[in-house]
Amino acid sequence: METIKKLFFVFALLALVCSCKNNNENAPKTPTASQAENQSNEKTGQAFITDDEATPNCLQIAINSLDHKTLVAAVQAAQVENALVNVGPLTVFAPTDAAFAALPEGTVENLVKPENKETLANILKYHVTPGNLSTTILTKLPKLGQANNQYVKVEVVDGKPVIGGANIIASVKAGNGIVHVIDKVLLPPTE
């Protein structure tokens, strides 16, 4: 009987030691210097949060479009991503890649340079109107106040709105407004 008690005690002690063993898998990890540097270079803000269930916002619609790679690159170069997701509702006029390609040669390449960030941001803001404006509403307005504090003219041609000379090709509802795909890049009037 004493031997059984001793064996039981040894097994209990062994079980206790094994269960208390320090397991590094569950310990919180401290990032290394290089990991901390990589984390500081990551972009932050609502523009970079992913959500598979919600209706995509205006920026996500552009990112997921095959015809808006130039627009997305311009938004990233101007670092205005969060502006397209943080506020709303918004009406975004999104020029296609073909619209950007129709600009004079070298225009896009010049605008995405870091020294032209402010000019590029101004042009991109000229493509954004506060509010959720459908094509029906747009046909009833003579002009739109844009996010860069300038106005763009609205004309009605064959019953369809033409925004600053750009035709609306398609419209996509977004979680924070609406995206109207347009066939021309809107350039703010110069002073």
C-alpha positions as CSV (number, residue, x, y, z in Angstrom):
1,M,0.0,0.0,0.0
2,E,2.9,2.4,0.8
3,T,4.4,1.7,-2.7
4,I,1.1,2.6,-4.3
5,K,0.9,5.9,-2.4
6,K,4.5,6.7,-3.3
7,L,3.8,6.0,-7.0
8,F,0.7,8.1,-6.9
9,F,2.6,10.9,-5.3
10,V,5.4,10.7,-8.0
11,F,2.8,10.7,-10.8
12,A,1.0,13.6,-9.3
13,L,4.2,15.5,-8.9
14,L,5.2,14.7,-12.5
15,A,1.8,15.8,-13.8
16,L,2.1,19.1,-11.8
17,V,5.6,19.8,-13.2
18,C,4.5,19.0,-16.8
19,S,1.5,21.3,-16.5
20,C,3.5,24.2,-15.1
21,K,6.3,23.9,-17.7
22,N,6.9,27.3,-19.4
23,N,5.5,27.1,-22.9
24,N,6.9,29.8,-25.1
25,E,4.1,29.3,-27.6
26,N,1.6,31.1,-25.4
27,A,3.9,33.8,-24.1
28,P,3.4,37.2,-25.6
29,K,6.1,38.0,-28.1
30,T,8.0,41.2,-28.2
31,P,8.7,42.4,-31.7
32,T,12.3,42.6,-32.8
33,A,13.8,45.9,-33.9
34,S,13.2,45.0,-37.6
35,Q,9.7,43.9,-36.9
36,A,9.0,47.2,-35.1
37,E,10.4,49.1,-38.0
38,N,8.2,47.3,-40.5
39,Q,5.2,47.9,-38.3
40,S,5.9,51.6,-38.2
41,N,6.0,51.7,-42.0
42,E,2.6,50.1,-42.3
43,K,-0.2,52.4,-43.3
44,T,-2.8,53.1,-40.6
45,G,-6.3,54.4,-40.5
46,Q,-9.7,53.2,-41.5
47,A,-8.6,52.9,-45.2
48,F,-6.5,49.9,-44.3
49,I,-9.1,47.9,-42.2
50,T,-10.5,44.9,-44.1
51,D,-14.0,43.7,-43.6
52,D,-15.5,40.9,-45.7
53,E,-19.1,41.5,-44.6
54,A,-19.8,45.3,-45.0
55,T,-20.6,47.0,-48.3
56,P,-17.3,48.2,-49.7
57,N,-16.5,51.9,-49.3
58,C,-15.6,54.2,-52.1
59,L,-11.9,53.4,-51.9
60,Q,-12.4,49.7,-51.7
61,I,-14.5,49.8,-54.9
62,A,-11.7,51.6,-56.7
63,I,-9.1,49.2,-55.4
64,N,-11.1,46.1,-56.5
65,S,-11.7,47.6,-60.0
66,L,-9.6,46.4,-62.9
67,D,-10.2,49.8,-64.6
68,H,-9.0,52.1,-61.8
69,K,-5.4,51.1,-61.1
70,T,-4.1,54.6,-62.0
71,L,-6.7,56.3,-59.8
72,V,-5.7,54.0,-56.9
73,A,-2.0,54.8,-57.5
74,A,-2.8,58.5,-57.5
75,V,-4.8,58.3,-54.3
76,Q,-1.9,56.4,-52.6
77,A,0.7,58.9,-53.9
78,A,-1.3,61.8,-52.5
79,Q,-1.9,59.8,-49.3
80,V,-5.6,60.7,-49.2
81,E,-6.9,57.1,-48.7
82,N,-8.4,57.8,-45.3
83,A,-10.4,60.8,-46.7
84,L,-12.3,58.4,-49.0
85,V,-13.4,56.1,-46.1
86,N,-13.6,58.2,-42.9
87,V,-16.3,60.6,-44.0
88,G,-19.6,60.2,-45.8
89,P,-21.7,60.1,-47.6
90,L,-19.6,60.9,-50.6
91,T,-20.1,61.0,-54.3
92,V,-16.9,60.1,-56.0
93,F,-16.3,60.6,-59.7
94,A,-13.7,57.9,-60.6
95,P,-11.9,58.3,-63.9
96,T,-10.9,55.1,-65.6
97,D,-7.3,54.2,-66.5
98,A,-8.2,55.1,-70.1
99,A,-9.2,58.6,-68.9
100,F,-5.9,59.0,-67.3
101,A,-4.1,57.7,-70.4
102,A,-5.9,60.5,-72.4
103,L,-4.0,63.2,-70.5
104,P,-0.9,64.7,-72.1
105,E,2.0,62.3,-72.0
106,G,4.0,62.5,-68.7
107,T,1.1,64.2,-66.7
108,V,0.4,61.3,-64.4
109,E,4.1,60.4,-63.9
110,N,4.7,64.1,-63.0
111,L,1.8,64.3,-60.6
112,V,2.7,61.2,-58.6
113,K,6.1,62.6,-57.7
114,P,6.4,63.5,-53.9
115,E,7.0,67.1,-54.6
116,N,3.6,67.3,-56.4
117,K,1.6,65.6,-53.6
118,E,-0.4,68.8,-52.8
119,T,-1.4,69.4,-56.4
120,L,-2.4,65.8,-56.9
121,A,-4.4,65.9,-53.7
122,N,-6.2,69.0,-55.0
123,I,-7.1,67.3,-58.3
124,L,-8.3,64.2,-56.5
125,K,-10.5,66.2,-54.1
126,Y,-12.0,67.9,-57.2
127,H,-13.5,64.4,-58.0
128,V,-15.3,64.2,-54.6
129,T,-18.7,65.8,-53.7
130,P,-20.2,65.6,-50.2
131,G,-23.5,63.7,-50.3
132,N,-24.9,60.6,-51.9
133,L,-25.9,62.0,-55.4
134,S,-27.5,59.6,-57.8
135,T,-27.6,60.3,-61.5
136,T,-31.2,61.4,-61.1
137,I,-30.3,64.0,-58.5
138,L,-27.3,65.1,-60.6
139,T,-29.5,66.0,-63.6
140,K,-31.3,68.6,-61.4
141,L,-28.1,70.5,-60.2
142,P,-26.3,73.2,-62.2
143,K,-23.0,72.7,-60.4
144,L,-21.4,70.8,-57.5
145,G,-19.3,72.0,-54.6
146,Q,-16.3,69.8,-54.6
147,A,-14.1,68.7,-51.6
148,N,-11.3,71.0,-52.7
149,N,-13.7,74.0,-52.3
150,Q,-14.2,74.6,-56.0
151,Y,-17.2,74.0,-58.2
152,V,-17.7,71.7,-61.2
153,K,-20.4,72.4,-63.8
154,V,-23.2,69.8,-64.4
155,E,-24.8,69.7,-67.8
156,V,-27.6,67.4,-69.0
157,V,-27.1,65.8,-72.4
158,D,-29.7,63.4,-73.7
159,G,-31.2,63.2,-70.2
160,K,-27.9,62.1,-68.6
161,P,-25.7,64.2,-66.3
162,V,-22.3,65.3,-67.7
163,I,-19.9,66.3,-64.9
164,G,-17.3,68.8,-66.0
165,G,-17.4,67.4,-69.5
166,A,-17.1,63.8,-68.2
167,N,-19.8,61.2,-69.0
168,I,-20.9,58.8,-66.3
169,I,-20.2,55.2,-67.6
170,A,-21.5,53.3,-64.5
171,S,-22.5,53.9,-60.9
172,V,-21.7,51.7,-57.9
173,K,-23.3,52.1,-54.5
174,A,-20.7,52.2,-51.7
175,G,-21.0,51.8,-48.0
176,N,-20.2,55.5,-47.6
177,G,-21.8,56.9,-50.7
178,I,-21.7,56.3,-54.4
179,V,-19.0,55.9,-57.1
180,H,-19.7,57.2,-60.5
181,V,-17.2,55.9,-63.1
182,I,-16.4,58.6,-65.6
183,D,-14.6,58.8,-68.9
184,K,-12.5,61.9,-68.3
185,V,-10.2,63.2,-65.5
186,L,-11.7,66.4,-64.0
187,L,-9.1,69.2,-63.7
188,P,-9.8,72.0,-61.3
189,P,-10.0,75.5,-62.9
190,T,-6.8,77.4,-62.5
191,E,-6.9,80.8,-60.7
